[in-house]
Amino acid sequence: MEGYNTTVRMSGFVLSSMMFHHLNSDADVEGLVLGESVGEENCRITDSQIDQIQVEHTINIQKHVPCRKLHSFYSNVGAVSEEKIRHILSDYKEENVIGWYRERRNTSQQMSFMERVIHQNMRKILSNQELVFLLLTPSQATSSGSTHRLEFSAFIWHSSQFLNIPVSVSNLGNLEQQDYWSVSTVCPSLGQSQAVNQHRSNFFYSGDDLNEVRNVSDMNDALLAEMQKMCTDVEKSERAVEKLQKDISRLNEDLRKQKHSENNESQKCASPDEPKENVLLCSALRTLFPDAPSLRTQTLTVQGFPVLKRCCNTDHNVDIPTKLPLVLKTMNVDQAPRLRKKSLVTGFSERLKRKRNTNDAASESGSDTEIEMNGESRSNSPTF
């Protein structure tokens, strides 16, 4: 009996590098995955079966090569170009390509039809038939956008179908204390080799035995405990912030409703019989017509006569020369004709009196003369 088990293993540095590259780009990101594929065959003999063969297939992802844009090594219909793949790899060998990856935001963990076609075409071109497709889908975990969630999964083509295989990330929340394992570095760099050789003596004896492993393990446990504590504190603070935001939204809604109700009540309570008084107009009428209070009322009867009881008798203390200078000019212009008219009327009455006296005297003298003349005429007239 034969069993088949496949696992994808990658380091936290590679995963964090993918995340960093994706979060600093405005669109989806894709690229090629470099590493090696290791297979182990374990044979177990039991009483019920003569032999039981278990095949452990491990795909080690050691590096990723991002593309500058989408559709860099394939066309719009999914046709893969080997020349474009070689151009993207540059100095890396084509044999080190073990698959490709795709990062897209706010989507589900499922391969699209286009991705399936591209994967099948890559299997036809590349020498490694057991290609892996790594899918990463980041999304926002909170409405404020302060916390993000990243889901990742791997797919391979096996038994005429795509299988979702588990992904094991070392030194990233791996609480299992297992034996140390080492893999050959397919993509070494000069700086990495120099750094490892410089600090190699601090961790290895001359016989390649590990030194101070317990101290490193204890430090790792302490760091993991601190990270879990910080994650718990951040989660509590996020929930407190969400609660405060809900309370603020509720209070704003209550305040908006209260203002709306107050405005409605003020509109209902506002009486149309009490309009707003024009203070300047009232002061001007009071100055020009002090003896006419009917001009300072705002209420009329049904017949259209002013109501004197509702007239304004309040002194508004308005500075007439400053705020109403035209009123003073009107008063000065009106006072001059009145004085002149008064003097003319007085002089005319006196002349009229003198004329009447003269006429009376003339009438008396005229009557006497008429009597005398009449008498003389009567005496001197002949009698027939």
C-alpha positions, 0 to 999 in steps of 0.5 A: 500500500502506498501513501502520498503526502505533500507539504510546502515549507517556507521561511517567515522571511520569504513570507514577510518579503512577499507581504511587504512587496504586495502592501507597497504596490497599488495592484495585484502582484505575481512572480516566480517561486524558487527552491527545491523539492525533496521526496522521502520514502518510508517503508513500514512493516506491520502484522496486517500488511507486509509493507506500507510505503509512505512517500513524504514530498516536501517543497521548500520555498527559498526565494521569490522573484516578483514581476514588475507588472501583471501578465509579464510572462503570459498572454491574455489567454494564458499562453506562457512564454519561456523567453519572458520567464528567462528574462525575469529569472536573469541570473537564476537558473530555470531548474530552480523554479518550483512554481509561481505565486499570486497576491490579490486583495479581498478575494477567496482562497480559490484558483480562478480559471485563468490561473489554472490555465497558466499553471497547466501551460507552465507545467508543459514548458518547465522541466519541473512537473510538480509545480506549486501555486502559492495564493496570498489574499490579504484583507482588512480585519477591522473597519478602521483599517488598522488591522489586516489579515493575510490568508495563504494556501498552496495548490498542486496538480495531482490525480487530474485535479488541483489539491490544496496542500498545507503550508508550514511557515518556520520561525513564524508562530511555530510552537512545535519544538522539533529537531533542527533541519537544514536544506541546501541553499539554492540561491546564496548571496555573497553577503549572506555567506559572509554574515554566516561565516562571521557569526558561525563560531558563536553557535558551532564548535569545531566538531559542528556541534550546536552551542547555546541552543537552549538559550536561543530556544528560551529566548524564542519562547520569551519573544513568542510569549511577549508577542502573544501578550501584545496581540492580546492587548492590541485586540482589546484596544481595537475592541475598545476603539470600536465600542467608542466609535459605536457610542460616538455614532449613537450620541451623534444620532441622538444629538441630531434627533434632539436638534431636529425636535428642538427646531420643530418645537421652536417653529411650532411655538413661534407665534405669528402675532408677535413678529420681530420688531424693527428697532431702527424704524421704530426709533425713526418714527418716534423721532419724526412723529413723536405725537403719533403713536399709531405709527409705531404699532404692528397690530391692526383691527379688522377694519384696518385701524391701528391698535394703540394699546399695542404700540411701542413705547420703549426707548431703544436708545438708538444713536440717531446721528450715527445710525440714522443721519438722514432723519436729522437732515429731514427734520432740519429741512422741515423746520425751516419752512414751518417757521417761515410759514408761521411768520408769513401767517402772522404778518398777513393777519396783522395787515388784514386787521389794519385793512379791516379797520381802515375799511370800517373807518372809510365806510363810516365817513362815506355813509355820513357824506352820503347822508349829507349829500342825500339831504342836500339833494333832497332839499335842493331838488325841485318839487313838482 
